[in-house]
Amino acid sequence: MSWRCWEVRQMFAKLAFRNVRRQIGNYLIYFVTVSLSIALLFAVNNLSYSDRIQELAEMSSDMRTMFTFVTVLSCIVTALVLSYATGFMLKLRKKEFGMYLTMGMTRRNIQSLFACETGLLSGLALLVGIGAGLVIFQLLATLFASILELPFQISAYSPQGILLTLAVSVGMFLLSTLAS
């Protein structure tokens, strides 16, 4: 990578940080929405891969089908939320991007800048969403155990649920960024 290319990337990173700080009110809506969506996705994925749920699912194929359906449904809802939030942010900043074009930035530069901004926020939202998802998962596991009249115990987190949440979230972030 050439020195000039490195300078341009640093400039975009600084501009992205400045834009996020300046647009914090608008980005807060995006951040909270994405964090809550990821928390719900994380809780559902961990619940569906829970050892206790897996034992119950072996007894009933309907339960396995139900959890697969809920996982797919939560992925679709999260994708729609990300798509809407990204489109919302683009519409709010239409004039600003027009100014950047007037100042000589190319569309590709503006796309890179917006991708950097949403990447920063999405990474942070992923961490906060997983943290909130840990709590929501325990609440859902407790609720599920009480409905099925199982003894209460703190549920262990599933590596498959965590990896699925990370993979789906990163994939959806990339798709929403590319689509916008």
Secondary structure in CASP SS format (residue, H / E / C, confidence):
PFRMAT SS
TARGET T0000
AUTHOR 0000-0000-0000
METHOD secondary structure of the structure
MODEL  1
M C 1.00
S C 1.00
W H 1.00
R H 1.00
C H 1.00
W H 1.00
E H 1.00
V H 1.00
R H 1.00
Q H 1.00
M H 1.00
F H 1.00
A H 1.00
K H 1.00
L H 1.00
A H 1.00
F H 1.00
R H 1.00
N H 1.00
V H 1.00
R H 1.00
R H 1.00
Q C 1.00
I H 1.00
G H 1.00
N H 1.00
Y H 1.00
L H 1.00
I H 1.00
Y H 1.00
F H 1.00
V H 1.00
T H 1.00
V H 1.00
S H 1.00
L H 1.00
S H 1.00
I H 1.00
A H 1.00
L H 1.00
L H 1.00
F H 1.00
A H 1.00
V H 1.00
N H 1.00
N H 1.00
L H 1.00
S H 1.00
Y C 1.00
S C 1.00
D H 1.00
R H 1.00
I H 1.00
Q H 1.00
E H 1.00
L H 1.00
A H 1.00
E H 1.00
M H 1.00
S C 1.00
S H 1.00
D H 1.00
M H 1.00
R H 1.00
T H 1.00
M H 1.00
F H 1.00
T H 1.00
F H 1.00
V H 1.00
T H 1.00
V H 1.00
L H 1.00
S H 1.00
C H 1.00
I H 1.00
V H 1.00
T H 1.00
A H 1.00
L H 1.00
V H 1.00
L H 1.00
S H 1.00
Y H 1.00
A H 1.00
T H 1.00
G H 1.00
F H 1.00
M H 1.00
L H 1.00
K H 1.00
L H 1.00
R C 1.00
K H 1.00
K H 1.00
E H 1.00
F H 1.00
G H 1.00
M H 1.00
Y H 1.00
L H 1.00
T H 1.00
M C 1.00
G C 1.00
M C 1.00
T C 1.00
R H 1.00
R H 1.00
N H 1.00
I H 1.00
Q H 1.00
S H 1.00
L H 1.00
F H 1.00
A H 1.00
C H 1.00
E H 1.00
T H 1.00
G H 1.00
L H 1.00
L H 1.00
S H 1.00
G H 1.00
L H 1.00
A H 1.00
L H 1.00
L H 1.00
V H 1.00
G H 1.00
I H 1.00
G H 1.00
A H 1.00
G H 1.00
L H 1.00
V H 1.00
I H 1.00
F H 1.00
Q H 1.00
L H 1.00
L H 1.00
A H 1.00
T H 1.00
L H 1.00
F H 1.00
A H 1.00
S H 1.00
I H 1.00
L C 1.00
E C 1.00
L C 1.00
P C 1.00
F C 1.00
Q C 1.00
I C 1.00
S C 1.00
A C 1.00
Y C 1.00
S C 1.00
P H 1.00
Q H 1.00
G H 1.00
I H 1.00
L H 1.00
L H 1.00
T H 1.00
L H 1.00
A H 1.00
V H 1.00
S H 1.00
V H 1.00
G H 1.00
M H 1.00
F H 1.00
L H 1.00
L H 1.00
S H 1.00
T H 1.00
L H 1.00
A H 1.00
S C 1.00
END
